[in-house]
């Protein structure tokens, strides 16, 4: 058998962005490394034949080193369009791979690079998303360092543009004012494009100002359909008895900490409805077909694939674990998704919507001989009787009867995230990385997360760390009572919102022998002011620093307010360039722990944002995590 090493974890490649050809015969996907060693993430475009019995293994379509992304098929399945920055790193351009002769052609040279594209039913037109090209004045100002930034002026915003493949010319329709375009979807019959825009590209204000439009690529005319719900995306058209409908996935109003919903706009009447209200699961993706759209629902620890019929979603199949990246033929009779198992990471799977799905790729064969810890679903009840779920991963080679074990609890991020019954292996606080070192690992899904409907998710708005935390404690208490967890050897760890939960936990109780706070929140008021998601964080903390003189509601749910109580040794890990949860959060916690004389270690990863991407830094996270818990939890 093969031992699980840090190198096996970080020197991996995973498929992403599967794109099924309209004729269903081929599938294109992006192979993405887990880590990088330079300044850029070098990805590759691959092609797989989908017919059963095809002998050909998946093959790479391109050569050289580049970041390749967004494969999109032409309507006739004869070509794949994609973005690549091979000519100039960091500046993606549109390329075309022609299936018949295997040639790759560069189609654009837009100096600002492209952010998106969509092949249209007119074979001569490609819709592009791109920021304005730099002017001579921009170049002069940069060279002279006469580059003062005036907020609100000259902001980079993606505009809708059209590429004519016959001439190579790119034109910019005068539509949607100066709004930032985020998504396009053409009507299946070749009619207008549905367009989602935001007031700007920033993640605080932009997603709260989404508007929906129509654009006619023949006449160049645009039509405004008005504001829509926050974070709207995943556009899909369908034709019903009363005419054309447009659907999208967005947050359920009115607060910004909420479950997602599928909203349906009837274009003839302009009536908009929430088509998933009251469901005990959460829509994650909406996919257009020539008939009724398909929907992926986060459903507890699993995923349900449904069809959105006039009377509501109709479940087609429930799949164990997580499905992502739904793609389908126009007829909707064949789909492809990213899916894994408890002991194998995600691969591309293909089949009919009702199943079964057949694995098409095998990108991690090196893991086949690794002995992982036994993973099992866990169902339990919160202190107030609410039904909860999660996962328990036992030490490799052990059963529950061999306990009690040292237990590390790892709350997920978000909080609108979830654990699914998939392989728990990554660089970030991986359950299997700890299980193969002798730990039992508890992965809870407390309220606030995805997969149990809107009310479950909205329950933490303004109340983070309250019932959310007691939900986690109830699971720990159950595992102690069942003899799985040793009450004298408990640890807690988390990244992002999970890092907040770890910092919160050690300020509320002394039961943990060690904690790890990765990119975690110490002060919600400061995060509203400095983090890139601003008002979304205010919805969690309950207030902002400008909400009067205080005391503020967010003070009562901020770990920093309870730093004087912390006696648990804490390992703090944070990226130096984190824009989501700025490093000031880690610095604040570090200074407080130092002030109160609490045992802790503070590690900063240069050049890293919210997710750690450099290979040596990922290895450091893995090794430092094990060493920290070995120091405090092992005999």
C-alpha positions, 0 to 999 in steps of 0.5 A: 500500500502507498503512504499518503504524503504531502507531495501526493496531496499537492502534486495533483491535477483535477478536472474542472469546467467540463463542456459536453459537445452538442452532439454528445460525442466528445467532452472537453475539460480543463486539467488544473494543478492543486499547487503552483511553483511560479507566478501563474497557475499552468492549466491544460485543455483536454479532450475525451471521447464519450462513446462506450467502448472508445479505446482512445484515452483523454488527450491534451489539445494544446502544447506549451505552458499557459493558463487555459480556461473556459472551453465552449463548443461551437453549436455544430460540435466542430470546434472548441473555443477557449481562453489562453494566455500563452502569448502573454501570461496574465492576458488571456486571448480567445483561441479555437481548436478545430476537431477535424484537423487538430489545429489551434488558432489565435482569434484575438489580440485584445490588449487588456485580455478577455474575461469571458466568451460565448459562441453564438448560434450565428457561426460567424459571431462570438460574444466576448467580455473584456475590459477596455484596452489601455490607451496611450494616456494610460501607458504614459501615466503608468510609465511616469507613475502619474497613476493616482487612483480615484475611486469610482473613476476609470474602474475596470469593468467588463463590457460586452463585445462581438468578434466577427470571425470573418473579419477578425474585428471586435466591436463594442455595442453601446448598451448597458451604459458603463455597467460591468457584464458578468454573464451571458446566455443566448436563447436556444432558438438563436434569439437574444442574449440574456445579460447580467450586469453589476454596477462595478466589479468589486465584490462588496457593492457589485453583487448587490446591484445586479440587473438583467438585460436582453441584447439582440446580436443582429440589431445591436439593440439592448433592453433593460429588464430591471434589478434582480436578486443579489449574486444572480447567476447561472442563467437559463432560458426555456419556452413555456405555454405562456412564452419565453422564461428566464431563470437564474440562481440568486440569494433569497431576499431580503438579507444577504446571508440566505439560501439560494433560490431559482427565480423565474421571470416570464418575459411576456408578463414580467412576473417573477417567481421563486420556484424553489421556495420552501424546499429543504435543499438549495439550488446550486446550478441551473443549466439550459437545454432546448426544453426544461432546464436542469437544476443541481440541488445541494441536498444534505450530504448529497446532490439531487439532479432535477428538471424544472417543470412548470409545476416545480422541480422534478427530481431525476436522481439523487447522487451520493456526495457532491456534483459540480460543473453540470453540462448537457447536450441541447436535448438534455438526454446526456449530462456530464458532471464532476463527481467523486467517491468517499475515497477518490477525488472528483473526476468527469462522469457522463450518462443520462440525467436519471443515471447511472453515470460512468467515470470518463477520466482518472486523474488521480491513479496514484491514490488507488493504493492509499489506505484512507480513514473510514468515512461515514455519514453522521446524523444527530440533533442540535440542542433545540432538536434541529436535525443535523448532519456531518461526516466522521472520518476514523483513523486509517485502519481503525474502527469505532470500537478501537476508540476513543481517539484524539478528535479534531473538529473542522467546521467548514467555510462560508458559512454558506458551504457544506461537507458532502460525502466525497473524498476529504483530501486537500491542502487545507485542513484535510480530514484524510491527512489527519486521519492517516496520522491517527486522528478521528475527524469530525466534519459538521454541517451546522446551521448557516450552511448549504443543503437544507433550505433557505431558513437553515442558511438564514438562521445565522444572520446576525447570530454567527457563533450562537446556535451555529456553535452549539450545533457543532458542540452537540456533535462533539458530545455525541462522539464522546458519548459513543466512545469515538472521541477522547474528551481529554484530546480534542482539537479544533481547526478551520479555514475562513469562516471555519477559522472564525469558528475555531477562534470563537470556540476557544473563547467560549470553552476550555475543552480543546487542547489545541486550535488552528485558525486559518484565514479566520475572522477575529472582528466582524466590524473590521471585516465589514470595513476592510474585507472585499465582501463588506455588507455580506459580512455585515449580514453575518455579524449583525452590524458595522462600525458605522452603526452608531457609537456602540456597543455594536451587535457584531462585538458580541459575536467577534472572537476578539471580544473574548480573547482574554478567556483563551487558554487553548494553544492556537496556531494562526495561518494567513496569506499576506495578500488575503483580500477576502479576510485581510491579514489584519484579522490575524494580526489583531488576534495575534496581538491580543493573544500576545497581550494576554500571554496565550500560547500561540504561533503566527505564520504568514504566507507571502504572496498568498491570497485567501487560498494558499496556492504555492506548492511549498506553502501548501506543504508547510500548511499540511506538515505544520497542521500535523505537527501542531496537533501531534504536539498537543493531542498525542501522548 
